[in-house]
Amino acid sequence: MTTLLYLIPVALFLGALGVSGFVWALRSGQYEDLDGAAERILIDRDDKPER
Amino acid sequence: MSCCAPGAEMALDLVNTGSVLPSSQEIRLASRSLGDDLHQTDLSVPTVHCAGCIQTIETALGKLDRVESARVNLSTKRVSVRWRGDEVPPFVVALGRLGYQAHLFPSEVGDKDRTLSDLIRAVAVAGFAAGNIMLLSVSVWSGAEGATRDLFHWVSALIAIPALAFAGGIFFRSAWNALRHGRMNMDVPIAVGVSLAYAMSLYETINHGDHAYFDASVSLLFFLLIGRTLDHVMRERARTAVKGLSQLAAHGAMVLRSDGARDYLPVGEIEPGMRLLIAAGERIPVDGKIIQGTSDLDCSLASGESTPKNVAPGEAVQAGVLNLTGPLTIEATAAAKDSFLAEMVRLMEAAEGGRAHYRRIADRVSALYAPVVHLTAFATFLGWMAVTGDWHRAITIAIAVLIITCPCALGLAVPIVQVVAARRLFENGIMVKDGSAMERLATIDTAVFDKTGTLTLGQPRLVNASSIDPAMLAVAGDMATHSRHPFSKAIAGFAHPGGQYKFDAVTEHPGFGIEATGAGSTWRLGRRGWAGWRARTGGEGKHGGTVLTKDGFIVATFDFEDALRADAKAAIGQLSHAGVSVEMLSGDTAGACGEVAEMLGVKDFVPCLLPSGKVERIETLAKDGHKVLMVGDGLNDTPALRAAHVSIAPATAADIGRNAADFVFLRESLLAVPLALDVSRKAGHLIRQNIAIAIVYNAVAVPIAILGHATPLLAAIAMSASSVLVIGNALRLHGFGANATLQVIQKVGRSAVSYSA
């Protein structure tokens, strides 16, 4: 029973971490071109990765 | 060359003979300044579809002078190019050379879709809350007792609060808005159900009750938000794409003041009496009269007629026409708000009534659904009160009814099908403005086509190329690359790559043709009477007779004909097969219409129509009980596009026409029309099936809830099952779409072959 007292907050914290990660990715425009992202992995590039 | 643009060399010909490339002024007007001498231009490139395309385009454009960067967005099929300097880099031409046709796409400053990111964030929050509460609920269902159960309920209540406030806010606001205006919508039962369930659960938790409905109320929100988001994506994505595809009417003009000063004024500030300077390649912004200069005008936007019109001082010109060959000075005779363009907009607004009565299937269903749900829940409450007199039990069961009838499946049923269908169409180069367009298209029984620019390409094509001496054809081709005239573009397709003939000087004589000197000879390409100054001329052909002369003697004669749009005949055949009667309307002469009609096998056609005549014809058809699909491109078709039940325009259509149309097809093939019809009808079937599934689900689940047997576990399972069923059913459209894609590719391949032959 006492384990629940810290396990539940930990679970919620990890979940919240996931949500905030998702929101961050959304804001930084990573969902704007999903098809492109899937295809770009096939392109060879000599230069540095794009920002 | 890219892997996936088969016959890109051929596409080069297509581009040359194909659509009018946007001029650099147009491109500059459509670009957005990023400050620091940097500009961004967005282009829509419908044929991009794989990693090869991305790489080809990005590297080729990146190599151009002054181009800072080029980035392809594969989802929206756009390319954004960032460039420096005043001069526009030739990226449209470069794309054409690679085999990709590009359309201009004016970037909007605030083009980030706020609502969508709000919705997605709400989905994320609701999903997080639903997941966690579900976990806790599973523990309760599997037998947590006493203090543990209470603890779990309290934690659930805490998690649910932000979820309801944040994610539920979308529904609460909408429901409140509807109620305040005395209406009902689907959000009202959702809002009532969710908040009642929460309040009741809280009451249960405080009183150490066995069951709490937190999971139900939050996962209900989660599912509904998914549906809401899909619906939004479907409408917004295609709508902005359609809105953005712009070839731009004139935005302004150079005004010549009486003291000789020149000002660039926006269209709205141009007044009658002002003198305007129109350079070759610009559109005329307002109605006016020519006072100086001669030129050829492309009136296809205004009249649908593709052959350029030769104009001289004293003639009246209409707003929207494209000045092709020489600079003109015109005197404005009307302000922009009184011009031909504005007249079309007025006609269009007047014709709007045609579809005003249409209501989306989802709206119609939910109008019935909401009252029924509320009445059922209320009757359940009254019934249990009457039977047991236990108000707590009565309310609990009434809430279970409210939740189990949740319009989850219904909320997902329509948007999910429409998103899948729109995706299929988008992959085939067809953009849909909103879901109701597909619903309307599925019901049509008559299709009305405009002739010029729709059934035909609206661009002249050289028809006697095979009978012309290839050497002379090459000379003409090289000369023609120096001009924007539609005939020149048609001939320029036969130029040698790189230009075989070296001319000393090439000059364009507006209204007459092109003169080139080289190796001691004077070549002229143009009007028979002008070019053949030493030959005995006469016998002016159908289009005035275009000839190539060497030192005044005619060495080649060119005949032009408007080419039929690819697959026009096949498209009309498929429409007839689908039980749609086809008719052709045109502003052109009866002779020209008859010719095209016969070639395509269209029985009914009405020639010599004014824009208002087309609207009247469509209204007559509508009065006879027909649901009419209008397919047209010109400015003159715009009122008709609006008047029809549903409308389709090619991407080459006038800006205003594209905005009036419900569907826009980006590729040349007219097979887009039967394909759109087919997908829409299939989507209509699936939507009705999905609604049926939702109703059957309710018919089974509601009695169980009314009888008081609905535990939270049962409600959650039933709700999820119905949603999954609906989604699975919608995905069946996927398989169908894949076949259709294949068909179109095969057809396009075939027509490209016949084109080159």
Interface residues (C-beta under 8 A of the other chain):
Chain A: M1 L4 I8 A11 L12 G15 A16 G18 V19 F22 V23 L26 R27 Y31 E32 D33 L34 D35 G36 E39 R40 I41 L42 I43
Chain B: C50 A51 I54 Q55 V72 N73 L74 S75 T76 S117 I120 R121 A124 V125 F128 G131 N132 L135 A147 T148 L151 V155 I159
